[in-house]
Amino acid sequence: MRIGIFAKTFRRPAIEELFQAIAGHGIRSVQFNMSCAGLDPLPADVPPELVQQITGAAERAAVELAAISGTFNMAHPDPAVRRDGLMKFEILCEAAARLCIPVVTLCTGTRDPVNMWKWHPENDSKAAWEDMVQSIGSALGAAEKYHLCLAFEPESENVVNSACRARQLLDELQSPRLRIVIDPANLVVPERSQQDVLDEALNLLGDVIAIAHAKDRDQAFQACAAGKGTLDFEYYLRGLERVEFTGPLIMHGLEEEDVAFSCEFLQRILDRNLS
């Protein structure tokens, strides 16, 4: 297991500076976002010279491009919005292949027409599930074409809002290219113990985790830097070790000034439990 970070945590005017800043913290793995290169997260076009610039800067900094963010609202109530998202998603997949990035991350979306991170009562409907499944099925076609894996994240505000529903989706689609982003901060709820939620998630999904996220929740249940909230990271990282996860542990939900603290916090736990 290796510590990584959302590349967009760092704001720099040039790609070269971005990767050097990341490497300066001893971080060797990132989840990239096209916004770091001045484009939309799902751009209409990715110029070849930009691909060379990104891969060159990452290589010179010795930073692995572990994944790229490809989230859009896969359960949007308007079919035209979903079609537009899928069209741009295929462009991103083609760029990911050129960047040699193996994993594109997804969210399963919501019926909220404005904010794809907001719960909507119709998220539990059969129609929302079917639209989301159809979107992911189409996205898997792009993944197959470009030899990529797609990793979706179960989270409380989306259609797939639990480990159980994530397992249901995996079983329904039966695709070896469909994997999981695990982020316990998006699964824990006040009415259940963290350990119960983590045990359930890792027991159901441990064999298909591509990326593990590391953000925290404060007392008000707002996202914060790892180690500055209430999440039991010791239990979480021991659980990841139990299911033999060896991929990147990606920090996010933090500001640049918190990066050194969270890196040290996570590394201490890894050294304690995995040495």
HELIX and SHEET records of a PDB file:
HELIX    1   1 ALA A    7  THR A    9  5                                   3    
HELIX    2   2 ILE A   15  ALA A   23  1                                   9    
HELIX    3   3 MET A   34  ALA A   37  5                                   4    
HELIX    4   4 PRO A   48  ALA A   61  1                                  14    
HELIX    5   5 PRO A   79  ARG A   98  1                                  20    
HELIX    6   6 PRO A  121  ASP A  124  5                                   4    
HELIX    7   7 LYS A  126  TYR A  146  1                                  21    
HELIX    8   8 ALA A  163  LEU A  173  1                                  11    
HELIX    9   9 PRO A  184  ASN A  186  5                                   3    
HELIX   10  10 GLN A  194  LEU A  205  1                                  12    
HELIX   11  11 GLY A  206  VAL A  208  5                                   3    
HELIX   12  12 PHE A  233  ARG A  242  1                                  10    
HELIX   13  13 GLU A  256  ASP A  258  5                                   3    
HELIX   14  14 VAL A  259  LEU A  274  1                                  16    
SHEET    1   A 9 ARG A   2  PHE A   6  0                                        
SHEET    2   A 9 SER A  29  PHE A  32  1                                        
SHEET    3   A 9 GLU A  64  SER A  69  1                                        
SHEET    4   A 9 VAL A 103  CYS A 107  1                                        
SHEET    5   A 9 CYS A 149  GLU A 153  1                                        
SHEET    6   A 9 LEU A 178  ILE A 182  1                                        
SHEET    7   A 9 ILE A 209  ALA A 214  1                                        
SHEET    8   A 9 PRO A 248  MET A 251  1                                        
SHEET    9   A 9 ARG A   2  PHE A   6  1                                        
SHEET    1   B 2 ASP A 216  ARG A 217  0                                        
SHEET    2   B 2 ALA A 223  CYS A 224 -1                                        
END                                                                             
